[in-house]
Amino acid sequence: MDELVGSLSDLATGAGVAALASLSTAGDRAVWLALAGGAAGLLLCGAEALRAQPAAEVQMARNLLRLVLSATQFFRMWDGRDADVGAILVAIPLFLVACAPPASSFPDYVRAARALSATLNAVCLVGALVHSFTTAEQDAPGQYPHSGYDVGLRSFLAVTDAAFAAAALGWPGGAAAPRHWWTAAARSALLAALSASPSALRCLLRSPQPDWLLVVYGMALAQSTHVHACCVRLTFFSSFALSSPQRSLMLLVTPALAVAFVERRADPVHASSMVLAVVGAALLRQLLPCKRVHRTE
């Protein structure tokens, strides 16, 4: 069950947002870039296995990035529906969703919430595929500069996006490193299969979506934002001696959602650059461990 949940989690939300956005504009290269990213994701799993337990800072950075990616897509989707007030109307409700973890049975709750998130991701992807195949008018790829440098940069970032999405690392209390190999392989195969239908990815990611897909995908993105905020707070509980974990969570979530709100109209390559920065920093932190200093507020 854990392997199935791990395979489906964040394919269309969180880490999957950047990967699907990059692959949806890659054209004929999409499948190959997804396969290359999947192979890189397996290498990330190998780097993770070098340490018995990932650093808490690494786990937190990954989950905060996934939160930002989900929230950015959530704001972008509602901004496309109503450019004047769409994103503004949902900003405060999303903040409340992110900062409302339960008070008891926290690890069990995170596990159940992640399973629900995986289910919503699966429904969104199947729905987007069905809609793209039953719609006569196909969406056109995004218009970006086509210089050799730009194509090379975006291809490289698509690989790192797919690697981050395939690895699915950084879940507190998640599967042991050897089991990540199977999950990463399954996610790599799913990403490659999805990249073979870029029109379905564009249907999911770009407005205007049909109303039913807007609602379901909005639920999936909000659930993903909530799950990753819960994971950050779970890291606080397990790794840091904080007098007020909830206040610390709110202090982290507020600027994260502010970045997501600002980035809703930005080039998706900005999100890909954030993915590359977090992956690179996490690798350095994993390979060059340093002593952790515990602080209290």
N, C-alpha and C positions, 0 to 999 in steps of 0.2 A: 504493500500500500504506500509506504514512504517513497519508494522508487517511482510509482505512478504519479504521486503528487509532485515530486521533484521534477519530473519530466514535463508536467503541464503548467507548473507555476511560472508566471511572468513570461510566457511566450508572447502574449499580446500586451502585457502591462510591464511596469518596472523596467528591468534590463532589456526585455523584448522590444520595447518601444523604439529605442535607438537602432537596434538591429533590423527590425522590420522597415523602419523609415529609410535606412541606407539601402537595404536590398530592394525596396520597391522602386528605386530610381536607377538601379544598376543595369537594367536591361538584360542582354544576353549573358552578362558576366555574373548575374545574381547567384545562380546555383553554385558556380565554382567558388565565388567569394564566401558563400555560406559554408561550403565544405572546408575551405581553408580556415575559416574562423572556427569551425567545429574542431579541427585538428589542433588549432592553437588553444582552444578551451581545454582539450585533454592535457596539453602541456601545462596549463595553469593548474589543473588538478594535481599533476605531478609535483609542481612547485609547492602546492599546499601540503602535500604528503610529507615534505621534508621536515615539517614540524608537527608535533603531536596535537597542538591546539593553536588555531590561528590567533593572532594578537587581537585584543578587544578593539583597538583602534581601527584595525583593518575591517573587522566585521561591521563596525559602526559606520565607517566611510562607505562601504558597499551598500548598506541598507539605506543610508541617507541619499545616496545617488539614485537608487531605485525609487525612493520616495519622490525625489525631484522629477525624475523622468515620467512617472505616472501622473503626478500633479500637472506637469507641463502639458501633457497630452490631454488631460481633463480640461484645463483652461483653454487650450487651443480648439478643442472640439466645440465648447460652448461659445467661444469667441467667433468661430465660423458660423454658428447658428444666429448669433446676434452680436455684431461687432461693437455696438455701443455699450451694452450693459450685461451681455451674456456671461463673461468671465467674472465680472464684479459680483453678480448675484450669487454665484456658487462659491466664492472665495471663503466667506466666513463659515458656511456649512462644512466645507472640506476641512478647514482648520479644526472644527469641533470633532469631526470624524477621526482625524489623525490623532488628536490629543484626548481620546476617550477610551483608554485601555481599561480592562476590568481590574478589580481590586484583589481577586483571589484566583487560585488555580491558573496562574499566568502561563506557564509552559504548555499546559494542556489546551488552554484557550488559543494560543498562538498556533499550535498544531492544527486545531480544528478550523481556525480562520484561514490558514494557508490552504487547507483542503477545499474550502469554499471558494477561495481565490482561484485555485486551479480549475475548478468546475466552471466558473464564470469565464475564464480564459478560453476553455475548450468551446463553450457555447458561442463566444464572440467569433472565434476563428471559423467554426463551422458555418455560422450565420453569414460571415463575410464571403466565404467561398460560395455558398449557395446564391447569395444576392448577386455576386459578380457574374456567375454563370447564367442567371436568369434575367439579367438586365441587358437590353439590346445595346445601349450606348455605353461603350467602355471608356473609362477615365483615362486621360492622357498622362504620361509621366511628367514630373515636375520639370520646369525649365531652369537649368542651371548653366553656368559657363562651361564650355566644352574644350578648354585648353588642355594640352597634355598634362600639365602640372595639376590642374584641377581634377581631372579624371583619375590620375594616379593617387592624389591625396584622398579623394573620396573612396577609392577602392581600398586603400590601406585602412582607412577608418571603418569601412564596412567590415573588414576582417576582424579588427579589434572589437567592434560592436558585437559581432556574431560570437567571438570568443568569450566575451563577458556574459552574453546571454546563455551560451551553451554550458559554461562552467557551473553556474548556479551556486556559487560558493558564498559563505558568509552568513548562513542561517544559524543563530544560536541554538545549541542543542541538536543540530542536524546530524545527518548520517556521517559515519566515519569516512575518512579519506578514500579507502579502497572502494566503497560503495558509490562514491561520486563518479567513478569511471563509467559505471553503467548508466547513471543518470545523464552524464554529459554526452555519452554516445547517443542515447535516445533523443536528447534535445538537439544535437547536431543533425540527426536524420530528419527531425521534424522541421527544423529551420530550412534545411535544404529543400524539403518537399514544399514548404510554404513559398519559398523564393521562386519556385517554378510558376507561380501564379501572381505576378506583381500587381495585376489589376485588382485582385482580391485584397491585397495589402493596402493599396491606395484607397479602395472602398472603405476599409476599416479606419484608416488613419486620417483621411481628409474629408472635410465637410464639402457638401452637405450629405450626411448619412441619412438613411431612412429612419423614421422616428423610433421604431422598435430597436434598431441597432444602436441608436444614440442612447437609449435608456439602458440597454444591457451592457454596452461597453462603458458607459458612465458608471454603472454599478461596479464593474470589474476594476476600473481605475480607482474609484474611491476605496474599494476593499483592499486593493494593493497598497494604497497610501496608508491605510489604517494598519495593515499587517506589518509593513516595514517600520512604521513608528513604534508598534508594539515590540518589534525585534530590537530596536534601539534601546527602549526602556528595559527590556530583558537583559541586554548587555550591561546596562547600568547596575541592575540588581546583582548580576553574577560576577562582575569584574571591578566595580568601582565602589568605594565607600562614600556615598553621597547622602546628605541629610534629607534632600528633597528631590528624588528622581523625577517626579512629575514636573516640577519647575524646570529642571534641567532639560527634560524632553521638550517642553514648550519653548525654551530658549533656543533649541536647535531647530525645531520644526518651523518656527516663525520665519527666520531668514531663508530656510529651504523653500518654503512656499512662496516667499517673495521673489526668489530667483525664478521659480517655475512660472509665476505670473508674468514677469518681465520677458521671459523667453518664449512665451506662447506664440509670438509672431516672428520669432527669429529663425534664421536658417538652421535646419536640423543638424548641420555640421557642428554647431556649437555644442549640442548634446554629445555628439560623437567625440569631440575634443575632451569633454569632461570625463567620458568613459575611459579614454586613453590615459588621462592624468591619474585617475583613481587606480586603474589596473597597474600602471607603472609604479606608483607610490606604494601600492600594496605588495608588489613583488619585492621592492627594495626593503620594505619593513619585514617581510617574511624571511628574506635571505640574509638580512643584516639586523638581527635582533638586538634590541637595546633594553636596558632596565626600565621598568615601568614605575612611575612615581604615583602613588595613590594620594588623592587630594580630597578634602571635604569642603563643602560649601560653607 
